[in-house]
Amino acid sequence: MSCTVRIPSPLRSYTGGAVSVPGEGGTVAEVLGDLERRFGGIRFRMVDEQGRILPHIRLYVNTSEVQALSQGVRAGDTVHVICALSGG
């Protein structure tokens, strides 16, 4: 399934500055795997070695927060990657 992935500014160095990129896959995990194949290293900025979403990252499919990487993605959906801000 073809979807759109919205990339936050801290990760745009992986996508050559692109704000959004196409993604392929039927689940969030498959979409992230597709991104990793094309933009090496980006997946591990969002997901750890055990396949858990990192604490400072939120993923959404359209307006629904992703609770598990097995969540489905349909053609035309938008996957949003959100990075939390921190600091003092």
C-alpha positions in Angstrom: 0.0 0.0 0.0 1.3 3.4 -0.8 1.1 6.1 1.9 2.7 9.4 2.7 5.2 9.7 5.6 5.6 13.2 7.2 9.2 13.6 8.4 10.0 15.9 11.3 12.8 18.4 10.9 15.3 16.5 13.2 15.1 13.5 10.8 15.1 15.3 7.5 18.9 15.0 7.1 18.1 11.3 6.3 15.6 12.2 3.5 17.7 14.9 1.9 15.5 17.6 3.5 12.2 16.2 2.3 9.2 17.1 4.5 7.3 14.1 3.3 8.2 10.9 1.4 6.2 8.1 0.0 6.0 4.9 2.0 5.1 1.3 1.1 3.6 -1.3 3.4 0.5 -2.7 5.0 1.6 -2.0 8.6 3.6 0.7 10.3 6.5 -1.8 10.7 6.5 -2.4 7.0 6.4 1.3 6.2 9.4 1.9 8.6 11.2 -1.0 6.9 10.6 0.6 3.5 12.0 3.9 4.8 15.1 2.2 6.2 15.8 0.6 2.9 15.7 3.9 1.1 17.1 6.2 3.9 19.5 4.0 5.9 19.6 4.7 9.6 16.3 6.5 9.9 14.4 3.6 11.5 16.6 3.4 14.5 15.9 7.0 15.3 12.3 6.0 15.8 12.4 2.4 17.0 14.8 0.4 19.3 16.3 -3.0 18.7 13.3 -4.7 20.2 10.9 -3.0 17.9 9.5 -0.6 20.5 8.8 3.0 19.6 11.3 5.3 21.3 10.0 7.3 24.3 10.6 10.7 22.5 8.8 9.6 19.3 5.1 9.5 18.5 3.8 7.9 15.4 0.3 8.5 14.0 -1.6 7.0 11.1 -3.8 9.9 10.0 -5.1 11.1 13.4 -4.8 7.8 15.4 -1.7 7.4 17.6 0.2 4.2 16.8 0.3 1.8 19.8 1.9 -1.1 18.0 4.0 -1.3 14.9 1.6 -4.0 13.6 -1.1 -1.3 13.2 -2.4 -1.3 9.6 -1.7 1.3 7.0 -4.0 1.7 3.9 -3.4 3.2 0.6 -3.7 7.0 0.9 -3.0 7.2 4.6 -0.5 9.6 6.1 2.0 8.4 8.7 3.1 11.3 10.9 6.4 11.0 12.8 6.5 13.4 15.8 9.6 14.2 17.8 9.2 15.4 21.4 11.1 18.6 22.3 13.2 18.6 25.5 15.9 20.6 27.1 16.2 23.4 29.5 
